[in-house]
Amino acid sequence: MTIPLFYPYIPPQVEGELLDTLHSKWIGQGPKVDAFEEAFQEKFIDTGYQCIAVGSGTDALHLAYILAGIKEGDEVVTPVLTCTATNIPLLYLGANIKFVDIQKNTLNIDPDHLRKLVTKKTKAIVCMHYGGLPCNMEAIHEIAEEYEIPVIEDAAQALGAKYNGKYIGNLSDFTIFSFQAIKHITTGDGGMLVIKNKEYADLAKRLRWFGINRKAKFNRNWENDIKEIGYKYQMTDIGASIGLASLKTFDSMMENRKELYRIYQCHLADIEEIQIMDDFDEAKDHAMWSFVIATRKRKELENYLRLQGIESGQNHYRNDKYSIFHSFQSCLKNMDLREDQYLSLPIHPRVTAEDAIFICDKIHDFFKQ
Ligand SMILES: Cc1ncc(COP(=O)(O)O)c(C=O)c1O
């Protein structure tokens, strides 16, 4: 494949930072994890919030759900079209999942359908910013406030996105980010949990490490008891080193994504058979993790592009079709409509402007056949 759909972003600055860690005493969770949390907070998150670095976005989601108090039988409304990582931790907790339909034009959750699903029994609202395009947060928060329930944002694909001028991460009770191999920045695998209520921060840190207060343990003033069931959700200094170096070049990396997005948007605008999955809402700054289109000829286009050396794909499938979620199936008409139509095109630092123009030309050729 000449142009892959994804490619990890490892800027050259990573090597020095990583070697420094490899030659140090700390390769597991140590000072670089603290430094990464601080640098992440400084770049994206207001000081009123707390950033907790963890081993994956999935870990961050699981922790967020535990902290939100989701227990067996609790009703949670959550996106149907997302990485299964959004919803699998809810299965672990025994939650009663209510899948929210998508918006036809963005693939994000549809606030109108959300409103119909939320009841007095609902314990939390989960949303996911598909491809990096923020959901309609105002509408989501309005419902959450009415029912006095927390909002948990899965921003695994939305690092750097903004809503009403504020970085995603500064809006809701809990927001999670992922630093898995192909995300905006990577730590190999890793995630960040951002918590609004700082009172949860110490608990989150204990749960990240079996339920042990690690700082107190190192300072030899830990009472040698575990009162909460934690797990091993921590980030390592090896991962944090990659993340720290990548944060420094985040803005220039995003400039490239912005340019590619602009090229796709402008060169594909005149193809009637294609819809760009974006509402172009001025309140939203897209994180451009993927460029998503919808077309009735999705499968044929994907195969055609493959023959031209261009990889495209459907990154995620509707979760309700997986056997593990079968008991939570319901009627989702926009999802039924779009199920076989959406397609992501390559947009990452290895894609050049010339590549993007080449891809658009091939898409034009396909629809002219
Ligand atoms: C929307 C979404 N949520 C959650 C995750 C899980 O993140 P991780 O792979 O870091 O566990 C991912 C990516 O993998 C994702 O795309």
The ligand as a Gaussian input file, in Angstrom:
#p B3LYP/6-31G(d) Opt

LIG

0 1
 C      -13.204000       6.469000      20.154000
 C      -12.211000       5.641000      20.879000
 N      -12.421000       5.357000      22.170000
 C      -11.565000       4.627000      22.875000
 C      -10.413000       4.145000      22.299000
 C       -9.535000       3.290000      23.121000
 O       -8.288000       3.841000      23.314000
 P       -7.055000       2.877000      23.607000
 O       -6.760000       2.106000      22.369000
 O       -5.976000       3.844000      23.968000
 O       -7.430000       2.008000      24.728000
 C      -10.136000       4.419000      20.946000
 C       -8.940000       3.973000      20.241000
 O       -8.349000       2.999000      20.287000
 C      -11.060000       5.185000      20.211000
 O      -10.883000       5.463000      18.926000

